[in-house]
Structures are given as C-alpha cells and as structure tokens.
Amino acid sequence: MTEMSSATREKLNGWLNDPSIDEATKQELRNLENNPAELEDRFYRDLEFGTGGLRGVIGAGSNRMNRYTVARATQGFARYILDAHGDKAGRPSVVIAHDCRHFSPEFTLEAALVLAGNGIVAKLFPSLRPTPQLSFSVRDLQATGGIVVTASHNPPEYNGYKVYNATGGQLVPHEAERVIANIQEITSFAQVKRMTREEAEASGLLIWLGEAEDEAFAETVANTSVNRDLMAAGAAKDLVVVYTPLHGTGNLPVRRVLEKIGFTQVHIVKEQELPDANFTTVKSPNPEEREAFTMAIELGKKIGADILIGTDPDADRMGAVVRNAQGEYEILTGNQSGSILVHYVLSQLKEAGKLPSNGAVVKTIVTSELGATIARHYGAAVFNTLTGFKYIGEKMNEFEQSGEHTYLFGYEESYGYLAGNYARDKDAIVASTLICEAAAYYKRQGKTLIDVLQDLYAQFGYYREALASRTLKGKDGLAQIRALMEDFRSNPPQQVGGIGITKLLDYSLGLDGLPKENVLKFLLEDGSWFCLRPSGTEPKIKFYFAVRGTSDEDAKSRLARMQEEVLARVDA
C-alpha cells in the first residue's frame, strides 16, 4: 500500500483541524483513511491556478475543485481586482456566470460572497449562461473583471474556474502571476473574507442579472452577420439545420440568434437539449469528436438536414457536420471550419466594399496555415499567438488601442472562433450563426461547405492536419509528460518520414515576443510541421501535425507517415 508523504499528512491534518471547513468535507476525507494513494493525490499539491484559472476533479482536498479552493482563489482574485480598480470612482464589480456542471451554482455563489466580503460588487447570472456571454457582459456592463465556473468539455467529474480582466479577456500570464502570488499568501481559510447571501444582497454587493443582458448579447451576436439582408430575404429559410447543445449552455442563445437571422428550419436533438451534469448521452460532451454527433447524424438523416452543429457545455466551442453531394455526413475539423469562415467573412466584406485595408486575422501557432493563406489573399495581416484564446483577445486589445489593425476574425484549431469586437473569448454562438449563414449562402449557389472546402484546397493547396494526445493522470503522469518534453528538447529528431527537420522552435525561450510556454514545434523541409504541447487544463500531452500536399491523397499520405513515426517514438 502506498504511504502518504509527510507533507500530505500535514496538509490533510490542516484541513481536518480547520474550524472554517464544514463537517461533511472532513468526513469525506476521514472515509479515505484506508486509501493513502487517493489522499496523496488529493493533497500532494494545491490545485494549480494557471493562466486560465482552476480546473480539476470535484472533491475534498487541496488538489480538488470544492468551495474552499474556489473561495481561496477568489480571495486572491479579489485582491487583484482591488489593485486594478485603484482610485477609480465607485465600487469595483465582477460579473459571474456558470455552466451546467455539478456544483457550478454553489461555486459561483461562493465566489460572489467572497467578492462581497471584500467590498466588490458581484453581478451574478442566476442560471447557466455561455462563457462568451460572460466575456461580453464584462465589457457591456463595464465591470472590473469576470469569473465563469466551467470545465468546458472535460468529463463529468470535473469542474473549473476561469477569471477575466476588465477587457473581457482571460488573464494572460503577467496578470495571472499577480493573482497566483495573492493566492499563495492565503495559508488558512480563515483569511478568506466572506459575507452571507442576505448581507451581500442587503448591502447592494450581490446583484442578479437576467433578460436585459441576454437580449443585449443575442442582438450583438446577430449583428456580426455579414449577409443579414440576404438571410432575411429567404436564404436562411432554405437551410435545414440540426443543432445539439450537448446538454450545455448553448441551447437557448444559439436558437435565439439563429431565429433573429431568419433560420426557421432548426431542429434540436431532444435527447441532448436539456442541461445534464452527467452528459448521459455521450462519452464526452466534445464537438471535436464524431461520437458526440451520433444522435445529431441520426436526426439529420431522418429530416435531410444540410448541416449539423454542436456546441460544448459552456458554448465556447462549435463543431459542424455537413451533408456532402453523396448524401453522407462529413465532420469538419476545427481547422477546416476556421478556414471556411475566414474565406466567407472576408470574401463577403470585400464584395460589400467593407473590407478594411488594415484588416487582421489572428490564429494560434498550432492552427493550420490554410486560413492564414486565405486571409493574406484578401490583403489581411496574419498574427500568430500561443495556444489559448486569451492571447487572441490580448491581440484584439492591442489593435483597439493602437488603431494599427482592424480585427476581422480569430480562431484556433480546437473549434474556437470569434468574429466581432464584442467579446474577448471564443464564441460558439457566433460560430454557429456564421457557419449556418455560410452554408445557406453557398446552398443558393448549389454548393455544400464540402464543395467550398475543395475549392479552397484547389486554389491554395491541400492542407491536412491531425491531433493526437496521451492522457497521463496524477503525479506520475505529470512526471512522464515532463520527461517526454525533455527527451524531444534535448534529443530532437533529425528527420521524419524521410523529410529533414530544418528548425526546432522552443517556445519556453519566449520566441517572437510571445510569453514563455512549454511548447516544441518542429519545422520540416517540405513546409510540414509537428508540435508537442502539454495541456494546460487536462492531464494530457497533445501532438499536432500539419502538412501541405499536391493533392488530397498526397496530403493524407504525408500526414499518416509523420504521425506514425512521431507517435512511435512517444509510445516507445
């Protein structure tokens, strides 16, 4: 039997003897006294507050998501908010939202009451709302910051906690480091300032949001349409859409915006319509995976749908499945949907004479080059950021302040997209709207989005990408991930699939003015590349692969060779 370390025993006893921790939590820990391995995992570290906030398995312990880790993080964030607010008039405020997961309402209320205890106004949505709406509302309500409780598309046992600055963007590293420093100063839960709900409401420090904020968000998203007149004239009515919210927050806002644009044939996957913290109809509520669309495809075949769309639990990621000319349904990758949207948005702006001369498209370093090539074709500048939409949001702020560029579109391969300046986070609601609008526009020309994609390949090159990952949980898994990265860093391959490697980009050195991050990208002689990146939110390491071929078959063949060779070394 694994023995607990002395440090773990000390932290466990600290929780058991802390008068501010409730008895039910203590009993949960006592029930594990014959499971030292589990206790070790719960206490070997504090749940890490990364640049995106917290994310972990729900349960008692310092390495778990619970009201105490949420309260401690919020106390640290409160200090950051008070410092950021400085001498400005009035009280600082924070907007708070949550998704459909276990304990999400309890965690958001806990965060609100800690903020209130620090004299900060908490503006709280009373029921589930999409993450992008939180980003929008921070900006719209001119708040000092934001919090959203979500674990995105993680399994049901997870929850998470993300924090936002006054621009509506997630904290970037230099901001998160200040919050982390504040959190580390909190050595006892007795240091957390907190009000009761009654006190917070009576003092005006807890305000409930509602319909006005919902309508403001929906109308703003609808206004990002680049062909609203054509849609209203009947193009939208001709498109048959199947939508699955995958039990999450997208259900009402996606339908609301599609209705505003003029889509009347929107069919919901009933079994996945309502919130369900256990996501009982899917293995994973992730629109990146084909399995998540099983029910949507069944419904699509039944009614002859042109396009199927799905959003993840907090509605910041959107996946699309399109019926091809043979009547079969093909899933678009995040890179493919992003490339189609870049082409659609920029081509329509150009056609309408609204494409600015200083337009810019922003993508991440692990995203396909096809969208970038298309953007440059339309005269737009292209900017690369590290993985994470917070960096795209940061770039948007730079454009806004300098006026040097006009933001047109931003996206990442992991199904995150944003058009419009109303938010600073990826938005599955606007992505759902624009992908349906594009499908309706091209349907009028007798084309599917698959046809459009093939046209883009023929014009710009046959780009293909793949993503693989290895999940390595717990303390040992973390060590394995570090060892893998160090192996590729200190002993880089010289060639892959017979193609020489020309360059290793080690982003831990802070390349191209970007923040330092533990990412390795290998560039090959033929323009292909592959990348290794430990996930910042899950116990896994991700491997990205990208090629550009002379035909579909050539691209697929190159991709398969590179993927097979790299992963053989990883698994060895």
Secondary structure as UniProt FT lines:
FT   HELIX           6..17
FT   TURN            19..20
FT   HELIX           23..30
FT   TURN            31..34
FT   HELIX           36..43
FT   TURN            51..52
FT   STRAND          53..58
FT   TURN            62..63
FT   HELIX           67..85
FT   TURN            86..87
FT   STRAND          93..98
FT   TURN            102..103
FT   HELIX           104..117
FT   TURN            118..119
FT   STRAND          121..124
FT   HELIX           131..140
FT   TURN            141..142
FT   STRAND          145..149
FT   TURN            152..153
FT   TURN            156..157
FT   STRAND          158..164
FT   TURN            166..167
FT   STRAND          169..170
FT   HELIX           173..184
FT   HELIX           189..191
FT   HELIX           197..202
FT   TURN            203..204
FT   STRAND          206..208
FT   HELIX           211..222
FT   TURN            223..224
FT   HELIX           228..230
FT   HELIX           231..235
FT   HELIX           236..238
FT   STRAND          241..244
FT   TURN            246..247
FT   TURN            249..250
FT   HELIX           251..261
FT   STRAND          266..268
FT   HELIX           270..272
FT   TURN            277..278
FT   TURN            280..281
FT   TURN            287..288
FT   HELIX           290..293
FT   HELIX           294..303
FT   STRAND          307..311
FT   TURN            313..314
FT   STRAND          318..323
FT   TURN            325..326
FT   STRAND          329..331
FT   HELIX           334..351
FT   TURN            352..353
FT   TURN            357..358
FT   STRAND          359..364
FT   TURN            365..366
FT   HELIX           370..377
FT   TURN            378..379
FT   STRAND          381..385
FT   HELIX           389..402
FT   STRAND          406..412
FT   TURN            413..415
FT   STRAND          416..418
FT   HELIX           428..443
FT   TURN            444..446
FT   HELIX           449..460
FT   STRAND          462..471
FT   HELIX           474..490
FT   STRAND          495..496
FT   TURN            497..498
FT   STRAND          499..506
FT   HELIX           507..509
FT   HELIX           511..513
FT   STRAND          520..524
FT   TURN            525..526
FT   STRAND          529..534
FT   STRAND          540..549
FT   HELIX           552..571
//
